[in-house]
Amino acid sequence: MRAGVRVTVIVAAGSILAGAAVAGSVALSAPSKSPARVNVRAAAGRSAAPATPAARAKPTVAASATPAPRPAPPGVQVTGAPTGLKAKGGVLANAATGGLLWSRDLGTERPIGSITKVMTALVVIRAGNLDRQIQVPRAVIAYVGKYGADSAGLYPGDTLTVQQLLEAMLLPSGCDAAYILATAYGPGMPAFLAKMNATAQQLGMTHTHFTSPDGLPYPTELSTFSTPADLLTLGLAAMKSPVFRSIVAQHIYQIPKGSGHHHYWWQNTNDLIGSYPGADGIKTGYTTAALHCLLFEASRGGLTLIGDVLGSPATGPASGADAATRVLNWGFSLRRT
C-alpha cells in the first residue's frame, strides 16, 4: 500500500473485510447498537478525520422521551506497532467499538487448532439446556487416543452436565468433552459440524471452515481454518455470552467427587489468566501446522482490548501468550483520546 492512501475498512454482519495491517492514527467512532459494524479510517503516518455527527446513525426517540446520556467508549491514538512479534498473523481491536488498532495478514486463512472450541461452545450455549446430563461414552477413549489429543480426563460412565462439559472443553482444552458435546448436540458429528459452519456464515465469517469440533487435524492439517479477522468476529460474539465469559475467565475449576462422577480438577491452558493483569479470556490453540495460537481479551483502565495471534513459533508452551502479551502491552500503552 502506498503512503497517503486512505483505507476504509467496514465490518458488515460481523466480518472484517480487509487484508492489510492498520498503521498510523485511527479515529474511533462511538458504537452503534450492533458492535459488529466498524468504521476505521487510516492514512499512513497521519491521522484520519473523525466521523462527523451527521455521518452517524441517529436513534429514533419519541418526542416526549429524553434519552439518557451514554458515556462514549475510550478512543485510542494509534502510533507504531507491536515489536518483537513472531506470530504469522493477528489483530488487535477496541472491544467496545470493534475499531482495529493493529493487524498482520488480517485475511489470510490459517489452521487455528483448539480455538475451534470457541465455536463449539457458542453453538452449544445458543442451543441451551445447559443443565442437561450426559453420560461420558466409552468411544471418547479411542477418539482421544487416535489423534493424541488433549483430554480433560473424562471417565467413561460418568454423568456430567453440559455446563460441566463446557468447562472441561474450554479450560484444559479437552477434546473428549468437545466430542461428547458435538455428538449430543448434532445429534451426531456431521450434523454438529453443519451447525458450526452455518453459525460461521451467519456471523459473516466467510473465510472460516470447520471439519472438527475441536481443531484436531482431520481429515488434513489444513481442513479447519480461519483468519485473524474472522476469529475477532468469533471472539466478539462469544464474549457477549455471560456463560462463556464466566468460564474462560477462570484459572481453575473443580468438580468434587459425587454420585455418578469422579473428582475433576481443570486448569486453564491460557497462560494470560492469572498472570496478565486484566486478562479475562479467551482460548488457546495448537497443532503442528497451526503452531501456537491465542484468541484473547483483557481490560485495563476502562479500555477492553480483544484480538488474536496465529502461528507463533514453538519457543515454549506459553508462546501464544508471550505474543499476546506483546500486542496487549503495546495496545494499553497507546494514548487515550
C-alpha positions, 0 to 999 in steps of 0.5 A: 500500500502506498503512503497517503492512501486512505483505507476504509475498512467496514465490518458488515454482519460481523466480518472484517473485510480487509487484508492489510495491517492498520498503521498510523492514527485511527479515529474511533467512532462511538458504537452503534447498537450492533458492535459488529459494524466498524468504521476505521479510517487510516492514512499512513503516518497521519491521522484520519478525520473523525466521523462527523455527527451527521455521518452517524446513525441517529436513534429514533426517540419519541418526542416526549422521551429524553434519552439518557446520556451514554458515556462514549467508549475510550478512543485510542491514538494509534502510533507504531506497532507491536515489536518483537512479534513472531506470530504469522498473523493477528489483530488487535481491536477496541472491544467496545467499538470493534475499531482495529488498532493493529493487524498482520495478514488480517485475511489470510486463512490459517489452521487455528487448532483448539480455538475451534472450541470457541465455536463449539461452545457458542453453538452449544450455549445458543442451543441451551439446556445447559443443565442437561446430563450426559453420560461420558461414552466409552468411544471418547477413549479411542477418539482421544487416543487416535489423534493424541489429543488433549483430554480433560480426563473424562471417565467413561460412565460418568454423568456430567452436565453440559455446563460441566462439559463446557468447562472441561472443553474450554479450560484444559482444552479437552477434546473428549468433552468437545466430542461428547458435546458435538455428538449430543448436540448434532445429534451426531458429528456431521450434523454438529459440524453443519451447525458450526459452519452455518453459525460461521456464515451467519456471523459473516465469517466467510473465510472460516471452515470447520471439519472438527469440533475441536481443531484436531487435524482431520481429515488434513492439517489444513481442513479447519481454518480461519483468519485473524479477522474472522476469529475477532468476529468469533471472539466478539460474539462469544464474549457477549455470552455471560456463560462463556465469559464466566468460564474462560475467565477462570484459572481453575475449576473443580468438580468434587467427587459425587454420585455418578462422577469422579473428582475433576480438577481443570486448569486453564491452558491460557497462560494470560489468566492469572498472570496478565493483569486484566486478562479475562479470556479467551482460548488457546490453540495448537497443532503442528501446522497451526503452531501456537495460537491465542484468541484473547481479551483483557481490560485495563483502565476502562479500555477492553482490548480483544484480538488474536495471534496465529502461528507463533513459533514453538519457543515454549508452551506459553508462546501464544501468550508471550505474543499476546502479551506483546500486542496487549502491552503495546495496545494499553500503552497507546494514548487515550483520546 
